[in-house]
């Protein structure tokens, strides 16, 4: 059993204060007795969040190429292969997410796509509207989920793009791919924005008091590596994600307590066969049980600096 927990530790001062209030007995026992491995990741400015790097490593994508923090991780190609799309394992893919870009005084912020409350009918309608723009450039679009379309084009091969989890709630300029590498993407984004500005679906959404969809965000580009894993991926529990991205630290603490009482208790019950990867915005660390004598286990608990000290470096 391998459990990955994204957004286990916050960066903001308010989040760190919330962390100081947490009492998580199962996690405390686990971290006090299990052995931590080497940290994975770099800093909060890398295109790929630590939990994505940890999952890519678990899938065997860590060998060769750029460091996982900066690599093109082919999540869209994986989704296309699992959906059974023709040629999915050979083509280069990217994931397109319908989004709302919110203009500010000096910069543009990307709102959480979950706040769009985009249903399947509206999502399919918007995809059909923009499809001719993409097909005119040789980009094939496929609907996958309301907030996830799949796009296939040779230019997406090894194109590093910032993941949504890096950009949500933040100014987008710093996260755009290099101009030269993403010239086609930027032109298509401009055309999509003009088309959506007057689209009837957005008129209906405005009338219903819902946020408009005015752009798309590309992420998860690349081709699947040879011998890509079809199964055996770790369990990624994302219940901390939305509260952390929305900086709702009361809800984040509540989600942590539920995680502690559920999956973490089950992980402890699995004994020496389990692994736990906790991920912040800078690093991911995996804890695993290691054979120890009774004296070594007791010494480990005495040396344990505490839950907050273990989580804050993430």
N, C-alpha and C positions, 0 to 999 in steps of 0.2 A: 504494500500500500504506500503510494507516494502522493502526498497532498501539497499543492502549491497554493499559497495565499498571497494574492496581490494586495498592494496598499496596506501592508501590515504596520507600517510606521510612517507618520506624516513628516513633512518638512516645515510647515508653517508653525509659528509660535503658538497659535491657538490649538493646533493639533497636538503639539508637544505637551501643552498643559493638560489636554484631555488624556493623553497617554499616561501622565503621572497619576491619574485617578483610577486607572484600570486595575482590577484584581481578577486575574485569570488563573485559577488554581491548576487546571490541567496543563496549560501552556507553561506555567512556572515549573511544574514538576518535570515536564518533558525537557525543557531547556537546561534545567539543573542537573539532569542525569544523562542526557544524550550528548554526543560529540558533534561539534560544529565543523563543517568542512570549509574550504577556502571560499572567499567571497567572489561573486560573479558580478560584473558591471563596472561602471566608472563614475558617472555623475548624473545629475538630473537633466543634463543638456544633450545626452545621447539620443539618437532617433528612436531607439528601441528601449522600452521600459524593462527593468530587471525581470519582471515576471515573464515577459515574452522571451527574453534571453534564456531564462531557466527552462521554459517549455521547449524552446528550440534545441537546447542542449540535451534534454531528455529524449527528444525525437531523433537524436543523432546528427543534428545539423551543425555541430560545433567543429567538425574536422575541416581544416583548410580555410582559405579565403580570409576575409576581413574579420576582425573581432566582432563577436555577436552584438556588442553595443552599437556598432555602426553598420552592420551587414544588412543586405537586402534579405529579409526573412520572408519566404514565399507562402504566407498564410492564405492568400487568395488561390494560389495553385493547389494547396492542400484542400481547400473548400471545393474547388472545381473537381478534383479527383474524387473526393468523397461523394460529390453529387453525381458522379458518373458522366460528366460532360465529355464529348468526343475530344481526343487528343489532349486531355487535361494534364497528363503526366509529362508531355513533351513540350507544350507551349509555355510562353511567358505570360503571367497573369498579374493583374492588380485588382485590389478591392476598392470599389467606389461606395462611399457613404453619402447619402443625401444629408445636407447640413444647412444650418442657418448661420451665416456670417453676420455678426452684429457690429456695425460701424461705430467707432468712438471718435473722440476729438482728433486723435493722432494715429490710432491704430485700429485694426479690425480683430475682433474676438470671435472664436468659434464656440457657439453654444453647445451644450450637451445634446447630441442627437436624440437621446431618449425623451427629452422634453418636447420633441416634435409630435409625439403620439401618432406617428405615421402608420396607418394601417396598410394592409396588403393592396387594397384596391387603389388607394392614392399613390402608393409606391410604384405599382405597376403602370399606372397612368403617367407618372412623371418619367419613368424609364422609357416608355413608348414615345414620349414627346422628344426626349433628347437622343434617342437611338439613331435617327438619321444623321445627326451631327457627328456621332462617333463612327458610324459605318462609312461615312464619306471619307474618313481618314484611315479606313481599314481596321478600325477597332471593333471587335465583336463584343456585344453586351449580353449578359445573361442575368435574369433575376434569381436571387438566392434567398433573400429575406427582405423585409421592409426597409431595414437600414443597412443592407449589404447587397450590392450588385457586383457581379464579376465581369471583368473586362480583359480581353486577350489581345495582345499586340507585342510585336518584337521589341519595341522601345521600352517595355516594362522589364526586360531581362536585366537583372542585377541593378535595378534602379532603387537606390536607398531613399525611402520616404519616412517621414516621422509618423509614428503610430498615432491613432486617435487619442490614446490614453496620455500622450505627451502634450496634445494640443488643446484638448477640451478646457474651456474656461480661460484660455490664454490668447495672447496676440499671435496671429498666424504668421506674420512676416518672418520671424526667426526660424520657422519650421518648414518653410517652402523648400522644395528640392532645388539644386543649382539650376540657374536659368538655362544653360546650354543643354544639360541632360534632360530637362523637362519642358522643352520648348513647345512640343505638341500638347502636352497636358495643360499648360498655361493658356494656350490659345483656345482649347476646348472648354476650359473653365470659364473663360470670358464669354464664349458663345452660350454656354449653359446658363450663366447668370442673366444674360439678356433675354433668353427665351423664357426662363422661369419668372421673370419680373412681371410679365403680363399673362401668365398661364391661368386658365380658369380654375384649376385645382387650388392655386394659391388664393384666388379670389374667394373661393368657397371656404378655405381655411380661415382667412381673415374674418369673414362673416360669422364663422363659428367661434371666433376668439382664440384660434390656434396659431402658433408661430408659422410663418411662411418658410418654405424651402427655397433657398436662393443660390445654392451652389452644391458642389460635391467635393469630397476629400478623398484623395488617392493614398492608399497605404498597402502594406503587405505584398509588395511586388517581388517578382522573380520566378524562376523555374524550380520545380522540385528536384532535389539532388537524387542521384542514382541510389537505389536501395532505400528510398524514403519509407518511413514507418507507416503502415496502414492501420496498426492497432497498438495497444499498449501504452498510450499516452497517459501521463499522470492526471489525477483529478485536480482541476483548477477551480477553487471555491472563490467566487467573485462577489460575495455579499458585502465586502468592505468597499468595493469600487465606487459605487454611486455616492455614498455618503462622503467619501474622501474627496472625490472630484468636485462635489458640491459644497465642500467644507462644512458639512453638517456633522459636527463632532459628537453631538449627543447621539445621533443615529449611528455613527461609526462605532462608538463605545457599545451601544446596544447590540450591534451586529457582531462585535468581537465577543461579547459574552455568550451570544447564541452559538458562535463558532466554537468557543471553548467547551461549552456544555454538550455539543453534538459531535462534529467530526474529530475534534482533538481528543475527546474522551475515547472515541472509537480507535483513534490512532494509538493511544497509550495501551488500549486493550490488545492491539495487534502484537505487542511485545517487540522483540528484536527484529521483526520483518518490516517495520515501518520506516518511512522517511518523511521529513517535513521541510519544505522550502518556504521561508518567509521573505517577502519582497517589499522593499520600500521604493522610493523613486530614484535611488542611487545604486543600491546593491541588492543582491539576493544571496542568502546563505542557507545551506541545507544542513539540517541536523539529522543524525541517524544514531541508532543504538549501537554501542560497541561493547564487545565482551570485556567485563571488568569483575574484579573480585569485590566482595562486600566492602572491604576497606577502601578500595578505589572509588566505589560509588558514593560512600559517605564523604570522602575527601572532595569529590567533585561537587557535592552539594554545599560543603563549607566554603569552597572557592567561588561559587556562583555569585556574581555581583548583583544579580537581580534582573527582573524582567525588563525594566526600562533601559538598563545599561546594555542589554542584549539587542533591543529593538532600535534604539536611537541611531546607531551607525548606519542603519539601512537607509 
